[in-house]
Amino acid sequence: MITSDAFRGKRYAVLGLARSGLATVRSLVASGADVTAWDTREEARAQVTGDVTFADPMEFDLAGLDGLVLSPGVPLNTHPIANKARDANVPIIGDIELFALARAKLPMHKVIGITGTNGKSTTTALLHHMMQTAGLPSLMGGNIGLPILSQEPLPEGGVYVLELSSYQIDLTYSLDCDVAVLTNITPDHLDRYDGFLDYAASKERLFHMQHADKVSVIAVDDDPCRMIASRIHHRLRRVSAKDIQDQSRWPSLQGPHNAQNVACAIAACEALGIDAETIERGLATYPGLAHRMERIGEVNGVLYVNDSKATNPTSTAPALEAYPAIRWLLGGQAKGDDLDACLPHLGNVLAAYAFGEDGAMLAALLRGKVEVSVYPKLRDATLAAAGEAKAGEAVLLSPASASFDEFRDFEHRGDSFREIVTALRYGGS
């Protein structure tokens, strides 16, 4: 794991013991810090090992702590711990900030940080693959894969490729990325922010943490990104999906949304001095990302596609554009009360199968525009779509909603969908 003498003898409280929280506790304890940890779930606390005190930070005096480390899932705007920490003058940080503080003692390396509403996971995975194609030691972490603190430090010359959600950026203050990338900004997570401008400002903070000699890559295909680019005063690369004219050579990077991802990745690689031939080889061999337009396979001539990572309508829209005859599975916990971004692509949708907590609401938005039915769970919707699908059609899970009503996260949802399809393939239900 990544540890640092910078934490030795210091006192931290860690609230939230999911993957990043557990990794944080282990790293801090191994670094010689005094750690108090808490999660309301007993099973989460049971995963903690080492010399750790368990106590709810809402129940003890925070004064004197060197930091309160929050899980990104703890809402800063509504949870009372935020005001309590501020009143005690205790920094509220996340695991990415701890990584930033540990960097000084790591072997010489570079960091690429990628944020944006959509496309950041694909761009992160693509850049990680391109670093490996170039022969550079690299790790992928942050909002994707393993928590960064749980991974072994890279040798000299390595590149850390970090996907950064707005929640993680909110808890970070000193991450000076060698290359910072912004893919796009559309309305999302507005329950955590004071409106859309506040959400966009959270993304922009990634660039304010950079020193003047570092590189910013911003896709300027939307107005919010163009505005952020206009305020960057260090080394800036403006890119656009329109920069990519031919995607035919890159099987896993089809569609206009991937043109934008490719444009961002190429600019980031060029900023690190990677040559054009190696960049092209990386693009051509990129295998794709699980849960993002992932072709699970065919059953009786019907293609099943797992796009579980599409947790908002803007992210779902490119998937609806990709296939001409779709049976669309959507639902879960909606992030808003519209599907506006998806509406221009309903010509490709044969029928919609809405499920989950907000399935009925989403179905109401689609009635009169496309045939739609409602089901309690993903399994029910999938079996209904499978029963009606014909050879040459695609059953597409692209939920346009969060997963937390039925599943732990979007990966759990996508894995469940894969299991349902696998059972269909072998004659089960």
URWOKA-V705953 format. One record per helix or strand of 3 or more residues. SS is the DSSP state (~ for helix, > for strand). FROM is the first residue (numbers start at 1). TO is the last residue. Records with the same first field share a line. If there is no record, write none. Layout:
SS = FROM-TO  FROM-TO
//
This chain:
~ = 5-7  19-30  42-45  57-59  80-87  95-105  120-133  148-150  166-170  190-192  196-208  223-230  241-243  256-271  276-285  313-322  340-343  346-348  359-366  378-388  410-425
> = 11-15  34-38  52-54  67-70  109-115  138-142  158-163  179-182  215-219  235-239  294-299  302-306  326-331  349-355  372-375  394-397
//
